[in-house]
Amino acid sequence: MRRLARAPGLADGAVALAAFGLTLVLLGGHGGARHSLDPLGGLLAAVACFPLLARRRSPLGVLAVTTAASTALNGLGYQLGPPVGPTLAVFFVAADPRTLRHIREAGLVVIGLLAIHVAATTIPHAGFPTSAILFATLVWGSAWLVGDQVRQRRQRLADLEERAVRAERDTARERRLAAAEERTRIARDLHDSAAHAINVILVQAGAARLLQDREPELVRTALSTIEDVARETIGEIDHLIRTLREDGGPTGPSGAIEPPVGLAGVETLAGRHRAAGQAIELRVDGRRRGLAPGVDQAAYRILQESLTNAARHGSGATDVEIAYGETELCLRVTNPAAVAPAASGAPADGHGVLGMRERAALLGGTIEAGRIDGAFRVVARLPYVAGGEP
């Protein structure tokens, strides 16, 4: 059976040969027929069966030829029996997917050929062969119904396969989009980390230059801070670059890429700025709670960018408040503004604030940033669930 399925021509030959053999058996029976099986009957039987070999190319043409031969057999008075060849041809017409495009025309052709076949059956008989005609009609009708069901099943399987291919293609596209979004996030983190580190190093290097003769201990502290910040930044950049690489190796003890730092690193972040000479007051209101990785990392980056902007453009102490509300996390960073934004390049509409707005928007949150009563304030509200859903 598997060999026949792999060789359609061989399968069609086996069907045609089986139909021819069965037709010869029926023609050789005795039931009051005018003619017994003879060479002419054998030739007509062959014409009524062997065109089935071409049923894949033209099923309706095969039906017409086999029906014509079977009609001749009945009209000449050979033994009546189910028209095996035409019955199989009807099945193949109904099962062919091309029939669906011309289902009405195909149905009319089948009905017309059946009518011709029935009319020819009545010619050599004195009476009307009701039972034989009804049986032949029932067989043809059953063959059409079975073939139609086979065609519908094949169509359903083809549709399922197409949907599976489409779903796989959509899944692959979604994976590519997710990878692109992740790479964008990594690039943003790389920018934030590098900008923060360079700003701290700049402040510490300036302090070391000014104090190198008067305060050697402070100079050593500043150089130590520069070294620590540079080492941490190099490590974080290496981690992000490993993540971006297609063949990036594992970086964590379990073989998985470690997640970026979150609010757990805020004390270290504030300590680094304090070591650089920036006064920071950090307050946490509300009950601490676990945060989703996206919210946790975005909150840290927003605070990091805000403190960097405060160090570059502000003056005086920076007030940082982290408030855990019922449905959202609220971050407030306030620092006295040294001069007007136009004169200092303050970050009111700079890339840093735009980056913070984008991070918050991706999580369904908001960012408010601007000068209020001589101070620059950043207020970020991040819902605990993306989109602000409960």
Buried (B, 14 or more C-beta within 10 A) or exposed (E): EEEBEEEEEEBBBEBBBBBBEBBBEBBEEEEEBEBEBEEEBBEBBBBBBBBBBBBEEBBBBBBBBBBBBBBBBBBBBBBBBBBBBBBBBBBBBBBBEEBEEEEEEBBEBBEEBBEBBBEBBBEBBEEEBEEBBEBBBEBBEEBBEBBBEBBBEEEEEEEEEEEEEEEEEEEEEEEEEEEEEEEEBBEBBBBBBBBBBBBBBBBBBEBBEEBEEEBEEBBEBBBEBBEBBBEBBEEBBEBBEBBEEEEEEEBEEEEEBEEBBBBEBBEEBBEBBBBBBBEBEBEEEEEEEEBBEBBBBBBBBBBBBBBBBBBBBBEEEBBBBBBBEEEBBBBBBBBBBBEEBEEEEBBBEBEBBEBBBBBBEBBBBBBEBBEEEEBBBBBBBBBBEBEBEE
